[in-house]
Amino acid sequence: QVKEDGLKRDLATLVEERPKPVAKNGTVDTPARPKPLPDETLTSAEPFSTFSLNVNDVSFKLARVALLEKGKWPDAAKVRTEEFVNAFDYGDPSPRRGEPVACAIEQSAHPFLQQRNLLRVGMKTAAMGRSQPLRLTVLLDNSGSMEREDREASVLAAMQVLAAQLNPQDVITVVSFARQPRLIADRIPGHQAAKLVDLVAKTPSEGGTNIEEALKLARTLAKRQHAEGAQSRVVLITDGVANLGNTIPEQLSKEVETMRQQGIAFDACGVGAEGLNDDILESLTRKGDGRYYFLNRPEDADDGFAKQLAGAFTPAAKNVKVQVVFNPKRVARYRLLGFEKHRLKKEDFRNDKVDAAEMAAEEAGNAVYQIQVNPQGDGELGEVFVRFLDASTGRMVERSWPLPYESKAKPFDLAAPSMQLAGTASMLGEKLHGTDAGSVRFSMISDTLGKLSAHYASDTKVQDLIRMCRKEK
């Protein structure tokens, strides 16, 4: 009945939005209401927006390679707007002492869409050291497609970074795989992990790629070396070019889901942009309580990968879900930018059997909304809730914050640099995805991009973002 009533109200609104009579002097007798835009949700019909807080950034990195190195427009189907937003550090404050999470909220007017605002909601976890020993199983792809010199060097760089993260109480097992998986190092103490780099370097490339069999063996080995109180993880390092066994992402993901149910987290590191099977790796990590990394060249191992890996080994929050409840009296319509594969039902928020993303210690996750605010309405914009399993206590935690109403949201060119950055990242993601291809024209906000560039002068990722914006079609 609610949906039916909502549709009736929406149809009534559309009727009211017909062009108004124009007087002889050329003025409009009555101002038209703002029109609904594609994919917007009518708040009176559905005020709840619920999603798993995915914090990956691979989609941005792949688009950066396509635009800046190859001069090509990326495949729209592989653009995930939330991974553009989460590619950047917005400088949000850490939680107060004793609090596991903090929330940052900011907004501005939309630079291209009339009567729409942009709203950023950010969550940041508290800092903490790694107390759990690690039981790590590494799957190394040594198939023929990995034989390229740059990919072999990237794998060695990844192994060096990984070995440097391990402590004496940690244990690592390494499996190489091509046509079939092969155990090459079994339960090596963490302080001896550096010697594995030479072992990996001597492993020859061969044949096709059977990810299915590799995942099965990894799960068996991870279960075998599991210890009470230890964290179990599997890390897959590959270009994802599966051509033997089962190669369907949804089918392969079932093996990873089984790992998750058995308490084994799963990460994947994609190597090389050319030919990378993003579909498989994104699907596997989405189902596996873990992270998706990307190395295009060996030096990328030191550019964020080390920090991301260290974070994955220090999980602070599991099953992280966000629910934004908009106030229909103040917000007429809204649209969550991105997160299409991470959206949940309203009732999933407090259903702890429904799986969601993982966040590391001192890590931030962000989402951007496009909203239509009603100035004649009443109350705040709404309220934002976060719910997660605290990794340090094993207890579920839920927190909430009000979304304040601002009678005059700042124009985009006068907004805080962090809001400008989040807005620019989300709009580029939407444009490349094809959602806002017509309305977004970065040439119209060239001055704002210039100010953003000056503010983040030492941040190479922000500089790359701005260069990408200036290559628009």
TORVONU-475972 format. One record per residue (C-alpha): chain; residue in one letter; y, z, x. Coordinates in nm, 3 decimals. Example, Ala and Ser with C-alpha at 12.3 -4.5 7.8 and 13.67 -1.06 7.14 Angstrom:
2
   chain   resn         Y         Z         X
       A      A    -0.450     0.780     1.230
       A      S    -0.106     0.714     1.367
This chain:
473
   chain   resn         Y         Z         X
       A      Q     0.000     0.000     0.000
       A      V     0.239     0.082     0.287
       A      K     0.184    -0.259     0.446
       A      E     0.230    -0.429     0.108
       A      D     0.555    -0.241     0.044
       A      G     0.667    -0.326     0.397
       A      L     0.602    -0.696     0.338
       A      K     0.798    -0.683     0.013
       A      R     1.091    -0.522     0.190
       A      D     1.071    -0.778     0.470
       A      L     1.071    -1.067     0.221
       A      A     1.368    -0.912     0.045
       A      T     1.548    -0.888     0.376
       A      L     1.476    -1.253     0.451
       A      V     1.622    -1.353     0.113
       A      E     1.933    -1.148     0.186
       A      E     1.969    -1.322     0.522
       A      R     2.033    -1.663     0.369
       A      P     2.368    -1.810     0.479
       A      K     2.658    -1.648     0.295
       A      P     2.918    -1.851     0.103
       A      V     3.199    -1.972     0.325
       A      A     3.556    -1.945     0.197
       A      K     3.800    -2.235     0.216
       A      N     3.973    -2.084     0.518
       A      G     3.644    -2.100     0.708
       A      T     3.570    -1.726     0.706
       A      V     3.244    -1.582     0.587
       A      D     3.280    -1.378     0.269
       A      T     3.009    -1.126     0.362
       A      P     2.863    -1.073     0.712
       A      A     2.496    -1.171     0.734
       A      R     2.240    -0.911     0.837
       A      P     2.072    -0.957     1.176
       A      K     1.774    -1.188     1.144
       A      P     1.421    -1.079     1.233
       A      L     1.292    -1.226     1.557
       A      P     0.935    -1.340     1.635
       A      D     0.676    -1.065     1.692
       A      E     0.908    -0.784     1.587
       A      T     0.757    -0.500     1.385
       A      L     0.933    -0.375     1.073
       A      T     0.972    -0.002     1.133
       A      S     0.953     0.094     0.765
       A      A     0.607    -0.066     0.753
       A      E     0.479     0.064     1.090
       A      P     0.686     0.321     1.283
       A      F     0.405     0.402     1.531
       A      S     0.372     0.213     1.861
       A      T     0.073     0.333     2.066
       A      F    -0.057     0.204     2.399
       A      S    -0.245     0.286     2.718
       A      L     0.005     0.326     3.004
       A      N    -0.114     0.056     3.245
       A      V     0.078     0.077     3.576
       A      N    -0.061    -0.228     3.760
       A      D     0.173    -0.486     3.917
       A      V    -0.057    -0.775     4.015
       A      S     0.083    -1.020     3.759
       A      F     0.430    -0.989     3.915
       A      K     0.289    -1.045     4.264
       A      L     0.098    -1.356     4.156
       A      A     0.409    -1.497     3.988
       A      R     0.611    -1.423     4.302
       A      V     0.367    -1.627     4.512
       A      A     0.375    -1.913     4.259
       A      L     0.754    -1.930     4.227
       A      L     0.877    -1.842     4.575
       A      E     0.598    -1.976     4.799
       A      K     0.452    -2.266     4.602
       A      G     0.754    -2.362     4.393
       A      K     0.541    -2.368     4.078
       A      W     0.583    -2.213     3.736
       A      P     0.299    -1.957     3.696
       A      D     0.032    -1.995     3.430
       A      A     0.186    -1.835     3.119
       A      A    -0.153    -1.698     3.010
       A      K    -0.175    -1.490     3.329
       A      V     0.173    -1.337     3.296
       A      R     0.163    -0.973     3.181
       A      T     0.514    -0.844     3.121
       A      E     0.425    -0.477     3.166
       A      E     0.312    -0.556     3.522
       A      F     0.657    -0.697     3.596
       A      V     0.822    -0.379     3.466
       A      N     0.583    -0.157     3.663
       A      A     0.633    -0.344     3.989
       A      F     0.952    -0.145     4.058
       A      D     1.066     0.208     4.140
       A      Y     1.342     0.318     3.903
       A      G     1.418     0.638     4.091
       A      D     1.336     0.869     3.802
       A      P     1.334     1.245     3.868
       A      S     1.005     1.426     3.921
       A      P     0.880     1.682     3.667
       A      R     1.022     2.034     3.676
       A      R     0.813     2.291     3.858
       A      G     0.504     2.376     3.657
       A      E     0.529     2.064     3.441
       A      P     0.272     1.786     3.490
       A      V     0.493     1.501     3.364
       A      A     0.858     1.406     3.310
       A      C     1.008     1.143     3.082
       A      A     1.304     0.912     3.155
       A      I     1.479     0.732     2.869
       A      E     1.765     0.482     2.893
       A      Q     1.900     0.191     2.695
       A      S     2.154    -0.089     2.689
       A      A     2.260    -0.377     2.469
       A      H     2.040    -0.685     2.506
       A      P     2.228    -0.943     2.716
       A      F     2.102    -1.243     2.516
       A      L     2.002    -1.129     2.167
       A      Q     2.270    -1.021     1.923
       A      Q     2.230    -0.682     1.757
       A      R     1.935    -0.590     1.977
       A      N     1.909    -0.319     2.241
       A      L     1.671    -0.274     2.532
       A      L     1.505     0.068     2.560
       A      R     1.319     0.189     2.869
       A      V     1.069     0.474     2.844
       A      G     0.930     0.603     3.175
       A      M     0.669     0.869     3.255
       A      K     0.638     1.028     3.600
       A      T     0.362     1.263     3.715
       A      A     0.403     1.563     3.943
       A      A     0.331     1.558     4.317
       A      M     0.004     1.712     4.432
       A      G    -0.231     1.696     4.728
       A      R    -0.584     1.562     4.717
       A      S    -0.826     1.851     4.673
       A      Q    -1.137     1.665     4.557
       A      P    -1.372     1.513     4.815
       A      L    -1.433     1.143     4.763
       A      R    -1.762     0.960     4.717
       A      L    -1.663     0.598     4.774
       A      T    -1.870     0.281     4.734
       A      V    -1.705    -0.036     4.866
       A      L    -1.818    -0.383     4.754
       A      L    -1.715    -0.653     5.003
       A      D    -1.734    -1.017     4.900
       A      N    -1.865    -1.219     5.197
       A      S    -1.932    -1.541     5.005
       A      G    -1.824    -1.884     5.126
       A      S    -1.491    -1.876     4.940
       A      M    -1.390    -1.571     5.148
       A      E    -1.449    -1.752     5.477
       A      R    -1.085    -1.856     5.521
       A      E    -0.924    -1.690     5.821
       A      D    -0.639    -1.533     5.621
       A      R    -0.881    -1.383     5.368
       A      E    -1.109    -1.242     5.634
       A      A    -0.805    -1.087     5.804
       A      S    -0.687    -0.943     5.470
       A      V    -1.028    -0.782     5.411
       A      L    -1.021    -0.621     5.757
       A      A    -0.666    -0.497     5.697
       A      A    -0.774    -0.351     5.363
       A      M    -1.069    -0.174     5.527
       A      Q    -0.841    -0.028     5.796
       A      V    -0.604     0.107     5.531
       A      L    -0.894     0.241     5.327
       A      A    -1.057     0.414     5.627
       A      A    -0.726     0.582     5.714
       A      Q    -0.720     0.749     5.370
       A      L    -1.053     0.929     5.417
       A      N    -1.105     1.292     5.518
       A      P    -1.407     1.447     5.696
       A      Q    -1.546     1.577     5.365
       A      D    -1.543     1.225     5.214
       A      V    -1.841     0.989     5.214
       A      I    -1.830     0.608     5.211
       A      T    -2.101     0.350     5.142
       A      V    -2.042    -0.022     5.201
       A      V    -2.218    -0.314     5.035
       A      S    -2.158    -0.679     5.121
       A      F    -2.250    -0.945     4.868
       A      A    -2.275    -1.321     4.831
       A      R    -2.582    -1.458     4.653
       A      Q    -2.727    -1.105     4.656
       A      P    -2.581    -0.764     4.750
       A      R    -2.681    -0.602     5.080
       A      L    -2.633    -0.240     5.188
       A      I    -2.463    -0.243     5.531
       A      A    -2.347     0.120     5.566
       A      D    -2.495     0.415     5.381
       A      R    -2.312     0.746     5.324
       A      I    -2.092     0.745     5.633
       A      P    -1.874     1.059     5.675
       A      G    -1.505     0.993     5.620
       A      H    -1.400     1.074     5.977
       A      Q    -1.632     0.796     6.103
       A      A    -1.506     0.532     5.858
       A      A    -1.291     0.352     6.118
       A      K    -1.603     0.213     6.286
       A      L    -1.684     0.027     5.965
       A      V    -1.403    -0.219     6.037
       A      D    -1.599    -0.367     6.330
       A      L    -1.915    -0.374     6.120
       A      V    -1.737    -0.566     5.844
       A      A    -1.586    -0.808     6.098
       A      K    -1.936    -0.901     6.215
       A      T    -2.067    -0.968     5.863
       A      P    -2.101    -1.349     5.827
       A      S    -1.982    -1.539     5.520
       A      E    -2.249    -1.716     5.319
       A      G    -2.325    -1.896     4.994
       A      G    -2.220    -1.824     4.638
       A      T    -2.085    -1.514     4.465
       A      N    -2.294    -1.288     4.241
       A      I    -2.059    -1.014     4.123
       A      E    -2.303    -0.907     3.850
       A      E    -2.576    -0.796     4.092
       A      A    -2.318    -0.637     4.323
       A      L    -2.183    -0.422     4.039
       A      K    -2.533    -0.310     3.942
       A      L    -2.616    -0.200     4.296
       A      A    -2.278    -0.030     4.335
       A      R    -2.338     0.179     4.024
       A      T    -2.684     0.281     4.148
       A      L    -2.550     0.383     4.490
       A      A    -2.248     0.564     4.343
       A      K    -2.477     0.771     4.119
       A      R    -2.705     0.850     4.414
       A      Q    -2.426     0.985     4.634
       A      H    -2.240     1.171     4.361
       A      A    -2.175     1.540     4.429
       A      E    -2.056     1.817     4.200
       A      G    -1.678     1.852     4.219
       A      A    -1.636     1.520     4.402
       A      Q    -1.453     1.212     4.280
       A      S    -1.671     0.900     4.254
       A      R    -1.509     0.556     4.292
       A      V    -1.619     0.198     4.344
       A      V    -1.375    -0.044     4.510
       A      L    -1.445    -0.418     4.480
       A      I    -1.273    -0.644     4.737
       A      T    -1.303    -1.011     4.638
       A      D    -1.130    -1.331     4.531
       A      G    -1.320    -1.298     4.204
       A      V    -1.472    -1.645     4.223
       A      A    -1.803    -1.555     4.057
       A      N    -2.040    -1.853     4.036
       A      L    -2.386    -1.693     4.022
       A      G    -2.538    -1.460     3.765
       A      N    -2.326    -1.360     3.469
       A      T    -1.967    -1.479     3.520
       A      I    -1.817    -1.395     3.179
       A      P    -1.546    -1.125     3.219
       A      E    -1.637    -0.945     2.896
       A      Q    -2.004    -0.927     2.995
       A      L    -1.933    -0.812     3.351
       A      S    -1.701    -0.546     3.211
       A      K    -1.994    -0.377     3.036
       A      E    -2.132    -0.270     3.375
       A      V    -1.795    -0.119     3.462
       A      E    -1.775     0.056     3.124
       A      T    -2.112     0.215     3.200
       A      M    -1.973     0.335     3.534
       A      R    -1.677     0.492     3.355
       A      Q    -1.905     0.669     3.108
       A      Q    -2.097     0.811     3.405
       A      G    -1.779     0.943     3.568
       A      I    -1.739     0.663     3.823
       A      A    -1.390     0.509     3.848
       A      F    -1.357     0.141     3.937
       A      D    -1.085    -0.036     4.139
       A      A    -1.058    -0.404     4.235
       A      C    -0.861    -0.567     4.514
       A      G    -0.797    -0.938     4.466
       A      V    -0.767    -1.134     4.791
       A      G    -0.565    -1.456     4.812
       A      A    -0.359    -1.611     4.533
       A      E    -0.516    -1.956     4.557
       A      G    -0.824    -1.968     4.337
       A      L    -0.810    -1.597     4.250
       A      N    -1.005    -1.521     3.932
       A      D    -0.742    -1.297     3.778
       A      D    -0.921    -1.293     3.441
       A      I    -1.232    -1.124     3.581
       A      L    -1.050    -0.869     3.797
       A      E    -0.798    -0.774     3.527
       A      S    -1.076    -0.733     3.271
       A      L    -1.295    -0.523     3.503
       A      T    -1.018    -0.281     3.601
       A      R    -0.891    -0.247     3.244
       A      K    -1.238    -0.126     3.144
       A      G    -1.297     0.087     3.453
       A      D    -1.046     0.373     3.461
       A      G    -0.905     0.229     3.783
       A      R    -0.657     0.007     3.960
       A      Y    -0.606    -0.360     4.028
       A      Y    -0.456    -0.445     4.368
       A      F    -0.364    -0.776     4.527
       A      L    -0.344    -0.891     4.889
       A      N    -0.220    -1.242     4.955
       A      R    -0.196    -1.198     5.331
       A      P    -0.303    -0.931     5.584
       A      E     0.044    -0.774     5.612
       A      D     0.035    -0.696     5.238
       A      A    -0.210    -0.415     5.321
       A      D     0.081    -0.211     5.457
       A      D     0.321    -0.322     5.184
       A      G     0.243    -0.091     4.895
       A      F    -0.137    -0.124     4.906
       A      A    -0.179     0.184     5.126
       A      K     0.036     0.393     4.892
       A      Q    -0.141     0.258     4.583
       A      L    -0.481     0.331     4.733
       A      A    -0.380     0.684     4.834
       A      G    -0.257     0.736     4.479
       A      A    -0.584     0.614     4.330
       A      F    -0.768     0.866     4.546
       A      T    -0.540     1.141     4.407
       A      P    -0.555     1.099     4.027
       A      A    -0.322     1.330     3.836
       A      A    -0.368     1.212     3.479
       A      K    -0.655     1.033     3.309
       A      N    -0.668     0.870     2.967
       A      V    -0.288     0.834     2.963
       A      K    -0.165     0.729     2.619
       A      V     0.191     0.688     2.496
       A      Q     0.296     0.691     2.132
       A      V     0.651     0.606     2.029
       A      V     0.738     0.702     1.671
       A      F     1.051     0.518     1.561
       A      N     1.281     0.654     1.290
       A      P     1.299     0.388     1.013
       A      K     1.643     0.518     0.911
       A      R     1.780     0.435     1.255
       A      V     1.558     0.156     1.395
       A      A     1.503    -0.144     1.167
       A      R     1.269    -0.341     1.394
       A      Y     1.115    -0.309     1.739
       A      R     0.901    -0.500     1.985
       A      L     0.706    -0.362     2.280
       A      L     0.744    -0.608     2.567
       A      G     0.399    -0.674     2.714
       A      F     0.097    -0.438     2.695
       A      E    -0.081    -0.683     2.463
       A      K    -0.424    -0.588     2.602
       A      H    -0.344    -0.216     2.616
       A      R    -0.227    -0.150     2.260
       A      L    -0.406     0.113     2.057
       A      K    -0.431     0.214     1.695
       A      K    -0.213     0.500     1.574
       A      E    -0.517     0.722     1.526
       A      D    -0.643     0.647     1.879
       A      F    -0.365     0.857     2.029
       A      R    -0.539     1.191     1.969
       A      N    -0.891     1.050     1.973
       A      D    -0.999     1.152     2.322
       A      K    -1.308     0.932     2.303
       A      V    -1.082     0.625     2.321
       A      D    -1.033     0.537     2.687
       A      A    -0.693     0.470     2.844
       A      A    -0.531     0.425     3.186
       A      E    -0.517     0.652     3.490
       A      M    -0.208     0.766     3.682
       A      A    -0.187     0.902     4.034
       A      A     0.010     1.202     4.156
       A      E     0.385     1.134     4.177
       A      E     0.346     0.797     4.005
       A      A     0.562     0.643     3.734
       A      G     0.468     0.422     3.442
       A      N     0.726     0.235     3.234
       A      A     0.758     0.040     2.912
       A      V     1.050    -0.158     2.769
       A      Y     1.120    -0.209     2.399
       A      Q     1.350    -0.450     2.222
       A      I     1.497    -0.267     1.921
       A      Q     1.732    -0.339     1.633
       A      V     1.940    -0.027     1.569
       A      N     2.098     0.055     1.234
       A      P     2.446     0.203     1.304
       A      Q     2.474     0.316     0.940
       A      G     2.143     0.500     0.964
       A      D     2.069     0.865     1.017
       A      G     1.914     1.069     1.300
       A      E     1.781     0.981     1.644
       A      L     1.595     0.662     1.735
       A      G     1.267     0.851     1.716
       A      E     1.036     1.047     1.942
       A      V     0.805     0.960     2.232
       A      F     0.473     1.138     2.292
       A      V     0.240     1.127     2.591
       A      R    -0.116     1.257     2.596
       A      F    -0.355     1.271     2.893
       A      L    -0.631     1.462     3.066
       A      D    -0.485     1.675     3.346
       A      A    -0.709     1.595     3.644
       A      S    -0.638     1.932     3.810
       A      T    -0.735     2.148     3.511
       A      G    -0.965     1.924     3.308
       A      R    -0.759     1.997     2.996
       A      M    -0.583     1.762     2.757
       A      V    -0.204     1.780     2.773
       A      E     0.047     1.651     2.517
       A      R     0.426     1.641     2.554
       A      S     0.709     1.489     2.350
       A      W     1.077     1.402     2.389
       A      P     1.343     1.278     2.143
       A      L     1.476     0.923     2.174
       A      P     1.852     0.975     2.147
       A      Y     2.074     0.750     1.938
       A      E     2.376     0.608     2.118
       A      S     2.650     0.492     1.885
       A      K     2.762     0.240     2.144
       A      A     2.490     0.128     2.383
       A      K     2.643     0.005     2.707
       A      P     2.666    -0.371     2.760
       A      F     2.393    -0.489     2.995
       A      D     2.638    -0.565     3.275
       A      L     2.768    -0.205     3.262
       A      A     2.430    -0.033     3.224
       A      A     2.272     0.184     3.494
       A      P     2.114    -0.023     3.775
       A      S     1.770     0.112     3.679
       A      M     1.817    -0.016     3.322
       A      Q     1.940    -0.351     3.450
       A      L     1.636    -0.373     3.678
       A      A     1.386    -0.288     3.403
       A      G     1.559    -0.525     3.162
       A      T     1.564    -0.810     3.413
       A      A     1.197    -0.759     3.506
       A      S     1.088    -0.749     3.141
       A      M     1.296    -1.052     3.044
       A      L     1.158    -1.256     3.335
       A      G     0.805    -1.158     3.234
       A      E     0.871    -1.260     2.873
       A      K     1.029    -1.588     2.981
       A      L     0.739    -1.680     3.211
       A      H     0.495    -1.577     2.939
       A      G     0.674    -1.816     2.704
       A      T     0.780    -1.549     2.456
       A      D     1.156    -1.565     2.519
       A      A     1.174    -1.901     2.692
       A      G     1.459    -2.020     2.471
       A      S     1.685    -1.716     2.447
       A      V     1.679    -1.593     2.808
       A      R     1.920    -1.774     3.042
       A      F     1.960    -1.588     3.371
       A      S     2.242    -1.820     3.475
       A      M     2.451    -1.648     3.206
       A      I     2.418    -1.307     3.378
       A      S     2.462    -1.427     3.736
       A      D     2.727    -1.160     3.806
       A      T     2.493    -0.883     3.687
       A      L     2.215    -1.016     3.910
       A      G     2.461    -1.013     4.199
       A      K     2.546    -0.646     4.136
       A      L     2.178    -0.563     4.106
       A      S     2.111    -0.737     4.437
       A      A     2.386    -0.536     4.607
       A      H     2.262    -0.204     4.465
       A      Y     1.902    -0.266     4.578
       A      A     1.998    -0.447     4.899
       A      S     1.713    -0.295     5.104
       A      D     1.442    -0.343     4.838
       A      T     1.261    -0.669     4.914
       A      K     1.079    -0.672     4.580
       A      V     1.405    -0.652     4.387
       A      Q     1.551    -0.928     4.602
       A      D     1.244    -1.140     4.526
       A      L     1.283    -1.069     4.153
       A      I     1.640    -1.198     4.159
       A      R     1.536    -1.509     4.352
       A      M     1.267    -1.569     4.090
       A      C     1.522    -1.537     3.808
       A      R     1.742    -1.797     3.973
       A      K     1.455    -2.047     3.977
       A      E     1.438    -2.060     3.598
       A      K     1.370    -2.393     3.428
